[in-house]
Amino acid sequence: MNIRALLLLFFVIVFVSACGPRPLHPGFDKFITDHPTEFSKVDQKAGYSIDEQSMKMEYVFRSMTAGGGLVMPGLMLKDYLDTSGPAAFKEMSEDPGKSAPLHLSFHINSFKFEGFQTHLDLHVTAERNGKQVLDKDYQAQGQKQGGKMFWGGAWAQRHAVHSSTQSSLNTIFNELLTDLK
């Protein structure tokens, strides 16, 4: 075998067997704390729940420059609500028993990280004092993170996913807050 064939074989093996998908959701709560968002506040105590299917959802993607990534959108949504929710409501916490005056139920219809950005489709229902006041699907695309993914590779992949996911959730959350007023 000549040297070119060996080099080609080496690069094919490295590309195909490169690092398995790395979990990219850890640290999302810290990322949100370090990059806070201001919301127009709803002056009401709120609780939330996320369905089990969404909490177990996994999304795996590959990038030529950054390798594989494993995203747990349900866990990221929970981190987002725990961290950003209190900035948008008088008080907000996880409330599976629906005891808060305003209860929000979340279901992730779909989550993708394609074209260096998050694509999120989220279904939300809201009950105010036991009466349904909202039942709506929200879609948003996060900011593109191509530069981070290209220049930073695997080291910047987590930050790129966090940044784009927060951006898409901010878009949805602002629209949700408007709908709840």
Secondary structure as the mmCIF struct_conf table of DSSP 4:
data_model
#
loop_
_struct_conf.conf_type_id
_struct_conf.id
_struct_conf.beg_label_comp_id
_struct_conf.beg_label_asym_id
_struct_conf.beg_label_seq_id
_struct_conf.end_label_comp_id
_struct_conf.end_label_asym_id
_struct_conf.end_label_seq_id
HELX_RH_AL_P HELX_RH_AL_P1 ILE A 3 SER A 17
BEND BEND1 ALA A 18 ALA A 18
HELX_LH_PP_P HELX_LH_PP_P1 GLY A 20 PRO A 21
STRN STRN1 ARG A 22 PRO A 23
TURN_TY1_P TURN_TY1_P1 PRO A 26 GLY A 27
HELX_RH_AL_P HELX_RH_AL_P2 PHE A 28 ASP A 34
BEND BEND2 HIS A 35 HIS A 35
HELX_LH_PP_P HELX_LH_PP_P2 SER A 40 LYS A 41
STRN STRN2 VAL A 42 ILE A 50
HELX_RH_AL_P HELX_RH_AL_P3 GLU A 52 LYS A 56
STRN STRN3 TYR A 59 SER A 63
TURN_TY1_P TURN_TY1_P2 MET A 64 ALA A 66
STRN STRN4 GLY A 67 VAL A 71
HELX_RH_AL_P HELX_RH_AL_P4 PRO A 73 ALA A 88
STRN STRN5 PHE A 89 GLU A 94
TURN_TY1_P TURN_TY1_P3 PRO A 96 GLY A 97
BEND BEND3 ALA A 100 PRO A 101
STRN STRN6 LEU A 102 GLU A 114
TURN_TY1_P TURN_TY1_P4 GLY A 115 PHE A 116
STRN STRN7 GLN A 117 ARG A 128
TURN_TY1_P TURN_TY1_P5 ASN A 129 GLY A 130
STRN STRN8 LYS A 131 GLN A 141
HELX_LH_PP_P HELX_LH_PP_P3 GLY A 142 LYS A 144
HELX_RH_AL_P HELX_RH_AL_P5 GLY A 146 LEU A 180
#
